[in-house]
Structures are given as C-alpha cells and as structure tokens.
C-alpha cells in the first residue's frame, strides 16, 4: 500500500511542530504565536502542499441542505 503523505511532507510537519515547541511558529495572516498542536500540524501540511509534496487534498466543509417549506 502506498504512503498517503510523502516523507518530505512529514519533515515539514515535524519542523512546524519543533518551531511551535520553541515558540517561534507564527500564524500566517495575523502573525500571532501558534500554541495549538493541531494548528502547527495544519501549517506544516499547508507548507508541504504549497511546495508540491504528496499530501491528500483538504476535505471540503460539509454542505448544509435546506428543507423546503411546502
């Protein structure tokens, strides 16, 4: 079975996690310090995608279905 994430994508995530531990990881738009583990992983994966590494596509938000009122 093939890998879902490339080794280089894993390295990007590991680097982001390390930066978070050191307190030097900043969020993109606001520039605030990142303290959340999940956010650090998301930043690492985002950087890997931008670099063209093998990373599965983001899951799109589930669409709401509206009931028609009769």
C-alpha positions in Angstrom: 0.0 0.0 0.0 1.3 3.4 -1.0 2.0 6.2 1.5 -0.6 8.9 1.9 1.9 11.5 2.9 5.5 11.8 1.4 8.5 11.7 3.7 9.3 15.3 2.9 5.7 16.3 3.9 6.3 14.6 7.2 9.5 16.6 7.6 7.6 19.9 7.0 5.1 18.9 9.8 8.0 17.9 12.1 9.7 21.3 11.5 6.5 23.2 12.3 6.0 21.1 15.5 9.6 21.9 16.5 9.1 25.6 15.9 5.9 25.5 18.0 7.8 23.9 20.8 10.4 26.7 20.7 7.7 29.3 20.5 8.8 30.7 17.1 5.9 29.4 15.0 3.7 32.3 13.8 0.3 32.1 12.1 0.1 33.3 8.5 -2.3 36.3 8.3 -2.3 37.7 11.9 1.3 36.8 12.8 0.3 35.6 16.3 2.3 32.9 18.1 0.9 29.4 17.5 0.4 27.3 20.6 -2.1 24.7 19.3 -0.7 21.3 18.3 -3.4 20.9 15.6 -2.7 24.3 14.2 1.0 23.5 13.9 0.2 20.3 12.0 -2.1 22.3 9.7 0.6 24.8 9.0 3.1 22.1 8.2 0.7 20.3 5.8 -0.2 23.7 4.2 3.5 24.4 3.6 4.0 20.9 2.1 1.1 21.4 -0.3 2.5 24.7 -1.4 5.8 23.0 -2.0 4.1 20.4 -4.2 4.7 17.4 -1.9 2.5 14.4 -1.8 -0.3 15.3 0.6 -4.0 14.3 0.3 -6.4 17.1 -0.6 -8.2 19.1 2.1 -11.7 17.8 3.0 -14.2 20.5 2.0 -16.7 21.6 4.5 -20.0 19.6 4.5 -22.7 21.4 2.8 -26.0 22.1 4.6 -29.2 21.0 3.0 -32.1 23.3 3.4 -35.6 21.9 3.9 -38.1 23.3 1.5 -41.2 24.6 3.3 -44.3 23.4 1.5 
